[in-house]
Amino acid sequence: MSRTSKRVQRSPTSSSDFATGQAWPYRLGTSRVYRRLDRKASHYKIASHMDPATRRLLDGPIAPTLLRLAAPNVVMLVAQVAISILEAYFVGWLGADALAGVSVTFPLVMLMQTMSAGGMGGGVASAVARALGAGRRVDASRLVTHAIVIALVMGGLFTVTVLGGGGAIYRAMGAREGALAAALAYSNVIFAGAGAVWLFNMLASAVRGTGNMLLPAGVVLGGSPFLVSLSPALIFGWGPFPRMGVTGAALAVVAYYVAGALVLFGYLASGRSLIRLSPTLRFERSLFAEILRVGAPSLVNNIMTNLTVVLLTALVGPFGTFALAGYGMGVRLEYLLIPLVFGFGSALVTMVGTNFGAGQRTRARRVAWTGALIAAGTTEAIGLTAALFPHAWLGLFSNEPEVLAAGAAYLRVVGPAYGFFGLGLALYFASQGAGRLLWPLLAGSLRLVSAAAGGWLILHQLPGELTALFAVMALALVLFGSTLAGAIRLGAWEAGRR
């Protein structure tokens, strides 16, 4: 008998054999070609039982599908940024202490948001997408109840930590007297409702994991008029409401998240979604692990990102108040890039995760690179525009010449590196979808260490100008994006690697 006939005693005789996965029952060899054909057959068998939305993620044109998924997220996040600016405007009418108090809570509120939406929420979306891609719809549905448990636990941890230690935290950040009182009045309400924030973001992530980006965006956009109306009413005591000041602002935010979580909960319980809440509360360690395997490292990345911001701000401090103010205005533009890339990132988590779950790793990588290049191009265009016309942005916040000079120096040096920031951030979200978080963590660590080491050298060993420190920040962004891109290009997503 020939070598070929020994390896395969029966070849596929029809397309139906191939589609049902019955074409290779007697394969004896381990040739790479046959393994690839077996995987292809399995894909067709699974895909034949899939819903149209999942099939589009697996077989549709990459760029149009990705943009269609990302568009609602981008619109939603622009609306959220506008709402936060409007809320700050309302609080500003209460005076400097109120505005300073709410501002000092911002890092902790943002940490909770990024951890629940982009960190652990990314783990939920990735797990749901990979389960649907593999044809495990029952597991995908059961992941929702596991996500709810994680949300309640994490929300409880935030509540206990901040309500117990918020005063010490805000004093360490410089809040005193009236500002400290305002910070605690706002913070105690927001973090008492931390469970609602976590539930909203985790349920929204589960829905996004199915490829449905419209519903979470619709809930946010639909709730925006509610929040914009309720917030000033509670702050200033309009109509039947008592005047509550910053407490009213916080209460409006919590009410918004409670209402949004109820809408998402009702949708997942209604049977209209690809996944639905399981009627039985049976928990499995393996399903928790599917979420936490991506979510836990992502939380570490969230903490490192916030630590990097704190570190860089501390490095600018010795150059004086004007430098710190100018840097703060310049870096605010960098902050706005994060929700923009998150709009593409949510789509990448879902699309990459679904293709990874279906075994289509080559297509998953193509999706990742397509999304990363779109994000990099968009952020680079913003950075170059800001570098060429810095006062168009900075003039919105100040007219002090020294402040404008420092902010312009930051944008001219760091702005051209924004493309690398967008590239790395998009590939981080894609890595969430693939369940491969080692290299994003390493790239984030490299950014942190390079900024710390370079900044220390400039301040203590090689005394230089502020622009030299900004150059270190730009280099850190380049290292972040290029390291992660290089790692994925060289095979960081291959089987057996993390």
Secondary structure, 3 states (H helix, E strand, C coil): CCHHHHHCCCCCCCHHHHHHCCCCCCCCCCCHHHHHHHHHHHHHHHHCCCCHHHHHHHHCCHHHHHHHHHHHHHHHHHHHHHHHHHHHHHHHCCCHHHHHHHHHHHHHHHHHHHHHHHHHHHHHHHHHHHHHHCCCHHHHHHHHHHHHHHHHHHHHHHHHHHHHHHHHHHHHCCCCHHHHHHHHHHHHHHHHCHHHHHHHHHHHHHHHHCCCCHHHHHHHHHHHHHHHHHHHHHHHCCCCCCCCCHHHHHHHHHHHHHHHHHHHHHHHHHCCCCCCCCCCCCCCHHHHHHHHHHHHHHHHHHHHHHHHHHHHHHHHHHHCHHHHHHHHHHHHHHHHHHHHHHHHHHHHHHHHHHHHHCCCHHHHHHHHHHHHHHHHHHHHHHHHHHHHCHHHHHCCCCCCHHHHHHHHHHHHHHHHHHHHHHHHHHHHHHHHHHCCCHHHHHHHHHHHHHHHHHHHHHHHHCCCCHHHHHHHHHHHHHHHHHHHHHHHHCCCCCCCCC
